[in-house]
């Protein structure tokens, strides 16, 4: 094999190797012998050839000072026993947790996922606070009405939609009275809207908000593994 073979998909090489071993097993009996793992020499070589360690595993040595793997049991980690030795789900979570930075406002807290209900709410309210009517700040009650009646739909709120809302309330008469906003407000309550379609009005209850935040966090941690995400949800909430 040479570097030029890299243009050939690995799956083609695997099929070729399987065929070679099928032929070799007819006169090399040791290739068919199985050990305590239940795998033959042929099967081990094939797994070794096609194995790729997941990016979130990192160093696997028990003596490693920089590793973060969560083990199920001690012992050498090999391509055919990695899931027996390593708790893949917890290791994936540990990998992401190590990358999460600390909040710039609350030093002891970790930053929230971008799709978090709380973070989305903060971003939306932050933009609403910048809106001025005739150069003056809006009353808190009006801000709350804008938040509840416009943003809780989960859709992006355009300047036109906001103007129509304010005109309908008799708060303003023309668009020029509103400043502090461009074509639209950049943030929205997208996550709130998606989960409201699932939970209905219960989304405003504390227990359902906590559940939603958990799911958003798991989607962030297990973003590339639907299997881990499903297992975590079933384990925590007993979903059938």
N, C-alpha and C positions, 0 to 999 in steps of 0.2 A: 504493500500500500504506500502511495506517495501523496504529497500535498495536492496534486492534481485530482486525486479522488474525491476531494472535498466538494466538487461540483455535483457528485452523485448523491442523492438523498440517502440518509442513513438506513432507511427502511429497506432499500435495495440491497445494501450490504448485509443486513440482517437475514434477508431471504436467501442470499447467496451462502452465507455461513451456515444456515440451517440445512441447506441442501448438502453442503460439504460434510457436515456431521452425520447426516442420515446415511451417507455413503460410507463414512469412516466407521460408524458403529457396527457395520457388518463384519469387520475384521479386527476392530479394536474394542474388545468387550468392556474394558475398564471405563469407557465413555458412558456406558449405560448403568454403571454401578451407582447406587444411591447411598448417601450417608445419613446421619441422624437428622439432618434438615429435611429429608424426604426429596432432595433434589439430586439429579445425576450430574456427573461431571459436565456433560454437554449443556444441561440446563443452566449450570452455574456460569459457564463461559459465555453463553448467550446473554444472560442477565448482566454480566460484567461488561460485555461489549456495548449493550444498549442503555446501560444505566446512566442517569444524570442526577446528581444530588440537587435537591431543591435549593433555590437561592437563599431561603430563609433558615437553612440549617446551620451554616457557618462551620467553624472548627468542631470536629467530633471527638477529639482526644479528651479523655477524662482528666488529663493534667493541664489542659488549656486554661490560661488565665483570662483569655478574652472571649471565650465561647459563651453561648447562652442556651444551649440545648437543654431540654427537660427530658431526662431519661426515664424509661419504664424499668429498665434493668441494666446492670453493669455488663461489661464485656465488649469485645471488639465489634465495631459496626462494619457490616459488609453489605453489598448490594441486595443480598437475598434475606437479610435479617433486620434491615434498618427500621422497619415499622414495628418490630418486636422490641428493639432496643430504645427507640426514641418515641416520645409522645409528640407526634407531628403537629397536632392541633395546638397544644400548649406552646410548643417551640415557635410556631408561626406567630402566635400572640406575643410571645416574649420578644421576638425579632422586631415587630412593629412598635411595641412599647418602648424599646430602646431608642427608636428613632423619633419618638414624640417629644417635642420640646416643651419647656415650661412656659406657662402663661406670663406675659409681660406685666399684667396687672396684679395677679395673685401668684407670687413666686412658688408657693407650695403646690399649686395645682398644675396639671398637665393641660396642654391646649386641647380644645374640643375638635371633633371632626368637622370639616367644612359643612357637611350636610346635617349637623346636629340641630335639633329644634331650638335649643337655647342660643346657639351661635347665629342661626338665621334670624331669630327674633331680635337679637342685639344689633345685627347689621341693618335690618329694616328700620328699627326704631332710631338708630343713629342717623340714618338718612332723613327720616321724617323730622327729626329735631332741627335739621338744617334748613327746612322750608320756612320761608317768611311770607306773610301776607301784609302787603303795604309796608314792607320793611320791618315788621314786628313778628315776634315769635307767636306761634299758635297757642291757644289754651290747651291744657292737658286733656280735657274732655274731648276736644276736637281731634287731637292726635290719636286718642284711643278709638274714636269712631272711625278714623281713616284706617287704622290698623285692623280693627275688627271687621269692618264692612267691605273694605277693598282688598286688603292683603290676605285675609284668612281664606280667600278662595284658592290660594296657592298659585295664582297666575301673576305674571309680571304686570305691574301697574304703570301705565304710560302717563305722560303729563296731561294728555287730553282727557283721559279717564278721571284723573284727579281734579282737573278744572271743572269737568261736568259735575262731579260730586260736590264740589264747593259751591258752584253756581246753584245747584239744586237745593242746597242748604241755605241759600241766600247770604252766604258768607262773603262772596265776592261778586262782582258784576262783569269783570273782564279779565282776560288771561294775563295782562301786564301787571296785575296786582300780585301775582305769584312769582317769587324768586327762590333761588336755591335749589332748582331742579332743572335738568336738561330735558332730553326727549322722554326719558323714563327714569324711574328709580332703579338703580343697578341691581339691587338685591330683591329677593322675593321669599315667600314662605313655601318653597317648592316641596320640601319634605313634609310639612304640615298638610299641604293639599293632597299629596299622594297617600298618606296614612289616614286622612279623614275619609277618603274614598273607601278605605278598608274598615276602619273602626267607627265611622259615623261621628256623631256628637260625643261619643265616649273619648275621643282624642283629647278633649280638654280635661279629662280626669287625670289625677296624679299618677295612678297606677298604669294607665295606658301611655302617658307621656314617658314614664320610666321605661316601659317596654319598648317604645319607639326609639328612645335614646340607646338602649341596649342593642337593638337591631342595627341601628346606624353604625354603632361602634364595631359590631361584628362584621358588617359589610365592608368597613374600612380595613379591618384586620385580616379578614379572610376573603378579600376582594377577588382573588384569582382561584378560589376553591369553593365552589358551591357545595361540595360534599361536607367540608368543615362547617360552613355556615348553617347548613341544614341540621347537622348533628348538634350544634350548639343551641339552636332554637328548639329542637325537639327535647334536648336534655333539660333546658331551663324552663320551658313552658309546656312541656308534655304535649307537643303538637302531634296529632296523628294524621 
